[in-house]
Amino acid sequence: MEKKITKREKFEIESGIHPFNSIVSVLNGEFEYTSESGTRRVLPMELVFFKKGALFVKKVIKPIEFIIVSSLLFSFESDCH
């Protein structure tokens, strides 16, 4: 599993299909994110879940600093019953 703090004034990839599941926590700044469920502004201390295979569009509104946790093994499904 990979996790790192990253800074961006612009995303390297602004649209496409997510190659793996990940969670992003914004520390500073703001970005706009569009997925199958709609468009939202992501502000500091908010989490965004990126699901593998989902279409997306994202754009930095104010330069951001964020933590991303990604893994090919990471799952949003629960094994609890």
ChimeraX commands (.cxc) that place a marker at each C-alpha (Angstrom):
marker #1 position 0.00,0.00,0.00 radius 0.5
marker #1 position 1.34,3.42,-0.96 radius 0.5
marker #1 position 0.66,6.70,0.87 radius 0.5
marker #1 position 2.27,10.06,0.34 radius 0.5
marker #1 position 1.78,13.81,0.81 radius 0.5
marker #1 position 1.53,15.60,-2.52 radius 0.5
marker #1 position 1.23,19.25,-3.62 radius 0.5
marker #1 position -0.42,20.34,-6.87 radius 0.5
marker #1 position -1.29,23.57,-8.65 radius 0.5
marker #1 position -2.79,21.45,-11.44 radius 0.5
marker #1 position -3.50,17.72,-11.66 radius 0.5
marker #1 position -1.22,15.75,-13.98 radius 0.5
marker #1 position -4.29,13.84,-15.20 radius 0.5
marker #1 position -7.55,15.80,-15.06 radius 0.5
marker #1 position -9.90,13.15,-16.48 radius 0.5
marker #1 position -10.03,9.45,-17.19 radius 0.5
marker #1 position -10.74,6.15,-15.43 radius 0.5
marker #1 position -9.31,5.38,-11.99 radius 0.5
marker #1 position -6.78,2.52,-12.28 radius 0.5
marker #1 position -7.11,1.51,-8.59 radius 0.5
marker #1 position -9.02,2.30,-5.38 radius 0.5
marker #1 position -7.72,5.21,-3.33 radius 0.5
marker #1 position -8.64,7.67,-0.59 radius 0.5
marker #1 position -7.59,11.34,-0.74 radius 0.5
marker #1 position -7.56,13.69,2.25 radius 0.5
marker #1 position -7.11,17.38,1.39 radius 0.5
marker #1 position -4.84,19.21,3.85 radius 0.5
marker #1 position -4.87,22.64,2.17 radius 0.5
marker #1 position -6.48,24.16,-0.92 radius 0.5
marker #1 position -9.53,23.12,-2.91 radius 0.5
marker #1 position -10.44,21.07,-5.97 radius 0.5
marker #1 position -13.54,20.17,-7.94 radius 0.5
marker #1 position -14.34,16.52,-8.60 radius 0.5
marker #1 position -16.94,15.05,-10.95 radius 0.5
marker #1 position -17.88,11.36,-10.98 radius 0.5
marker #1 position -20.94,9.22,-11.65 radius 0.5
marker #1 position -22.55,10.66,-8.49 radius 0.5
marker #1 position -22.18,14.31,-9.50 radius 0.5
marker #1 position -19.85,17.28,-8.99 radius 0.5
marker #1 position -18.54,18.56,-5.68 radius 0.5
marker #1 position -15.96,20.94,-4.28 radius 0.5
marker #1 position -13.46,19.24,-1.99 radius 0.5
marker #1 position -12.18,21.43,0.86 radius 0.5
marker #1 position -9.49,20.97,3.55 radius 0.5
marker #1 position -10.06,18.04,5.92 radius 0.5
marker #1 position -12.51,16.33,3.55 radius 0.5
marker #1 position -12.07,12.82,2.17 radius 0.5
marker #1 position -12.71,11.62,-1.37 radius 0.5
marker #1 position -12.98,7.94,-2.29 radius 0.5
marker #1 position -11.82,7.08,-5.80 radius 0.5
marker #1 position -13.21,3.73,-6.95 radius 0.5
marker #1 position -11.29,1.56,-9.39 radius 0.5
marker #1 position -12.81,1.73,-12.88 radius 0.5
marker #1 position -14.86,4.90,-12.22 radius 0.5
marker #1 position -14.85,7.76,-14.73 radius 0.5
marker #1 position -13.71,11.10,-13.29 radius 0.5
marker #1 position -12.93,14.75,-14.02 radius 0.5
marker #1 position -10.99,16.82,-11.47 radius 0.5
marker #1 position -9.63,20.36,-11.44 radius 0.5
marker #1 position -7.59,22.30,-8.86 radius 0.5
marker #1 position -9.40,25.47,-7.76 radius 0.5
marker #1 position -6.82,26.61,-5.16 radius 0.5
marker #1 position -3.37,24.92,-5.02 radius 0.5
marker #1 position -3.73,21.79,-2.92 radius 0.5
marker #1 position -1.71,19.69,-0.55 radius 0.5
marker #1 position -3.16,16.25,0.08 radius 0.5
marker #1 position -2.51,12.74,1.34 radius 0.5
marker #1 position -3.35,9.86,-0.96 radius 0.5
marker #1 position -3.60,6.22,0.08 radius 0.5
marker #1 position -3.72,3.82,-2.88 radius 0.5
marker #1 position -3.42,0.11,-3.45 radius 0.5
marker #1 position -4.46,-2.52,-5.95 radius 0.5
marker #1 position -5.49,-4.56,-2.89 radius 0.5
marker #1 position -7.49,-1.80,-1.19 radius 0.5
marker #1 position -11.24,-2.50,-1.19 radius 0.5
marker #1 position -14.34,-0.48,-0.31 radius 0.5
marker #1 position -16.30,-3.69,0.28 radius 0.5
marker #1 position -16.73,-4.99,3.82 radius 0.5
marker #1 position -16.30,-8.60,4.84 radius 0.5
marker #1 position -18.29,-8.01,8.04 radius 0.5
marker #1 position -21.71,-9.64,8.34 radius 0.5
marker link #1:1,2 radius 0.2
marker link #1:2,3 radius 0.2
marker link #1:3,4 radius 0.2
marker link #1:4,5 radius 0.2
marker link #1:5,6 radius 0.2
marker link #1:6,7 radius 0.2
marker link #1:7,8 radius 0.2
marker link #1:8,9 radius 0.2
marker link #1:9,10 radius 0.2
marker link #1:10,11 radius 0.2
marker link #1:11,12 radius 0.2
marker link #1:12,13 radius 0.2
marker link #1:13,14 radius 0.2
marker link #1:14,15 radius 0.2
marker link #1:15,16 radius 0.2
marker link #1:16,17 radius 0.2
marker link #1:17,18 radius 0.2
marker link #1:18,19 radius 0.2
marker link #1:19,20 radius 0.2
marker link #1:20,21 radius 0.2
marker link #1:21,22 radius 0.2
marker link #1:22,23 radius 0.2
marker link #1:23,24 radius 0.2
marker link #1:24,25 radius 0.2
marker link #1:25,26 radius 0.2
marker link #1:26,27 radius 0.2
marker link #1:27,28 radius 0.2
marker link #1:28,29 radius 0.2
marker link #1:29,30 radius 0.2
marker link #1:30,31 radius 0.2
marker link #1:31,32 radius 0.2
marker link #1:32,33 radius 0.2
marker link #1:33,34 radius 0.2
marker link #1:34,35 radius 0.2
marker link #1:35,36 radius 0.2
marker link #1:36,37 radius 0.2
marker link #1:37,38 radius 0.2
marker link #1:38,39 radius 0.2
marker link #1:39,40 radius 0.2
marker link #1:40,41 radius 0.2
marker link #1:41,42 radius 0.2
marker link #1:42,43 radius 0.2
marker link #1:43,44 radius 0.2
marker link #1:44,45 radius 0.2
marker link #1:45,46 radius 0.2
marker link #1:46,47 radius 0.2
marker link #1:47,48 radius 0.2
marker link #1:48,49 radius 0.2
marker link #1:49,50 radius 0.2
marker link #1:50,51 radius 0.2
marker link #1:51,52 radius 0.2
marker link #1:52,53 radius 0.2
marker link #1:53,54 radius 0.2
marker link #1:54,55 radius 0.2
marker link #1:55,56 radius 0.2
marker link #1:56,57 radius 0.2
marker link #1:57,58 radius 0.2
marker link #1:58,59 radius 0.2
marker link #1:59,60 radius 0.2
marker link #1:60,61 radius 0.2
marker link #1:61,62 radius 0.2
marker link #1:62,63 radius 0.2
marker link #1:63,64 radius 0.2
marker link #1:64,65 radius 0.2
marker link #1:65,66 radius 0.2
marker link #1:66,67 radius 0.2
marker link #1:67,68 radius 0.2
marker link #1:68,69 radius 0.2
marker link #1:69,70 radius 0.2
marker link #1:70,71 radius 0.2
marker link #1:71,72 radius 0.2
marker link #1:72,73 radius 0.2
marker link #1:73,74 radius 0.2
marker link #1:74,75 radius 0.2
marker link #1:75,76 radius 0.2
marker link #1:76,77 radius 0.2
marker link #1:77,78 radius 0.2
marker link #1:78,79 radius 0.2
marker link #1:79,80 radius 0.2
marker link #1:80,81 radius 0.2
view
